[in-house]
Amino acid sequence: MHRCLLATLILATAAGAQQPNRRAEILWDTYGVPHIFAQNRNSLAYAFGWAQMQNHSDLMLRLVAQARGNAAAMLGPDYLEDDRWVWTLDLVGAAQRTLDAQPADMRAHLVAFTDGINAFAKANPKLIGDSVRAVLPVRPVDVLAHLNRVLYAVFLSSPARARDETRGWQRGSNAWAVAPKRSASGHTLLLQNPHLPWTDLFTWIEAQYVAPGVNVSGAALVLAPVLEIAFNDNLGWTHTVNTQDGEDLYELTLSGDGYLLDGTVRSFERSTHVLRVRQPDGTLRDDTLRVRRSVHGPVIADKPGKAVAVSLVGLHGPPLAGALPQWWAMGRAKNFAEFMVAIRPNQISGQNITYGDRDGHIMVFYGGNTPVHATGDRRFWGGIVRGDTSATLWNTLHPFDDMPKTVDPPSGWVQNANDPPWWATFPVVVRPQDYPSYIASRAMPFRPQQSAKLLDSDSSITWEEFLAYEKSTRMEMADRLLDDLLPLAKSAANGVADAATILERWDRSADSASRGAVLFTQWWTEYVRRMRGRSPYAIAWSENAPRTTPDGLADTAVAVAALAAAADTVIARYGSADVAWGAVNRLRRDGVDLPGNGAEGTYGVFRVMGFSQRDPDGRNAATGGTSWVAAIEFGSPIRAVSLIGYGNASRPGSPHRTDQLGLFSRKDFKPVWRTRAEIEKHLEKRERL
């Protein structure tokens, strides 16, 4: 921990901000977390914009440039594809429509938030990078364009999805809520644990804001004007990406300059955008984007005589304008009834809400927006559907009451690890046959199985156990497969037998000291490759046994041969087949280099981490996974710990870029300070605005 520095800054009034809206104080704690104490909502919003710029100024302005669709002009050709996607989806136009639909108090909130951003930049010009300075000033519509880009253009869709019908990156999160009947203390427990890349628009900032009627702690993705995953003294919530189908792809039949719909030729709406692209020598070249829009949405791909159009909830069909008002109302809620009123608008697309409160209520709500379809199951709508008939068009969304909810189940616990809502708890409360077949997928991978096991196996969970379970790196896949692999491998040739001995002694975890995890993951990669598309399991996953399948090896001979090849590969790369996990997988930033822990959720690891950056020394650096994590116990007083592995700042030179990396490596947490007295004891800096 670095040395505390106590300073008081009295700042001049920014143009356009009224003095009564500027009465706020930011107490910065020793981890760079801003605690905002404000006299009213607008001064809170102003201070939140200021505080985010303090920690993430260049990142915020770069995100604004990307949301405007002109990042390539400032930052170069690496940003061109994203710029083209912004204009293809008309995110800028959608943002203006969203701004027009905001209630007056949220419009004022957005104005104050951007005033805070711009005032910080004016007061601290040396903290603004030359490459992004031209972005200023930031406007409310920019914030909403960024929010649309996050919610719709990234979480629901992506350019990679448009190209090859696969997701451009793997999204994931964990969430738990434990009722008092299952908690050793008799208090509700809540876990917030999104898994996102450790960079760019996925960057979290931890904060607290306090004003009349609101006292909320938690995290927001940078440039969000409200906290998005949070808790107050009475309740809290978290989000996990769900399995709803908010994106539909339509195959259009071209005819002349238009397309066919119900036997009639329709004309495309056409627009042309000239994008500027900065070259290495500083000159700009033009890139011309021509967009065709059908009644389904914009065209994103062409094939002979055909075109593919995309329809995204929130951008096409009924407008969704209330994500920000909903998050604000969620933070102000004092009990379960008020929280349910707050989430009833159901404006946060693609996200589950897992909830817990002081009164003992727990819930998983399969939140977000699903189009109402007249026909078709999940497989049908997950592919490319016919676009030459209006029978496949949709124009309404399922309302709040239609969506699955697991509320106060007999088990006393709920979980979600990006699995569908049917297995939020056991015994099952919500059943798929009671809902349209396109509402959610029907599968339970290894990670949610591990999630459910950790909770269901303990009838009286202590605070210490709750924290330990969150840090579990045990591989559920290993427990299913090694009993088939090891007996055969141990009787094989010496090299394979030696590898089998390593796996037999392995703790079946991906902790930094675990020896065998590197070999196991390499074996799985090799085994799946050699199966050439065949199922690797002897017993496939079954809805009738969702927590014990899949199981066993489909081809043991291939599996044994794959182990021999995997051992050779690991030895060649690292010098030993039993190399420690943390020796290979590292946490690296600004010269800090620490052993990592956690692994991909594919293996059934609850503490998800991705180490996909191969560095010149042959080691793998962390690139994403467990990002914001917080555990809350709703006792008196409330107890909470948190962690952002990459720190609470991205600004170059900030000590808060690396000060939580050691905690992550040691599988530890930092405290969450909420009272003014606690914060004053751990104060780094004070600002009065």
ABEGO torsion letter per residue (X at the ends): XBBBBBBBBBBBBBBGBBAAAABBBBBBBAAGBBBBBBABAAAAAAAAAAAAAAAAAAAAAAAAAAAAGAAAAAAEAAAAAAAAAAAAAGAAAAAAAAAAABBAAAAAAAAAAAAAAAAAAAABAAABBAAAAAAOBBBAAAAAAAAAAAAAAAAABBAAAAAAGBBABBBBBBBBBBBAAABAAGBBBBBBBBBBBABEAABBBBBBBBBBGBBBBEBBBBGBABBABBBBAABBBBBBBBABBABBBBBBBBBEABBBBGGBBBBBBBBBBBBBBBBAAGBBBBBBBBBBBBAAEBBABBBBGBBBBBBBBGABEBBBAAAAAAAAAAAABABAAAAAAAAAAGABBGBBBBBBBAAGBBBBBBBEBBBBBABEBAAAAABBBBAABAAABBABBBBAAABBBBBGBAAGBBBBAGBBAAAABOBBABBAAABBAAABBBBBBAAAAAAAAAAAABABBBAAAAAAAAABABBAAAAAAAAAAAAAAAABBAAAAAAAAAAAABAGBABAABBGAAAAAAAAAAAAAAAGGBBABABBBBAABAAAOBBEBABAAAAAAAAAAAAAAAAAAAGBAABBAAAABBBBBGGBBBBBBEBBAAAGBABBBBBABBBAAGBBBBAEEBBBBBBBBBBOBBBBBBBBAAEABABBGBAAAAAAAAAAAAGBBBBBBABAAAAAAABABBBBX
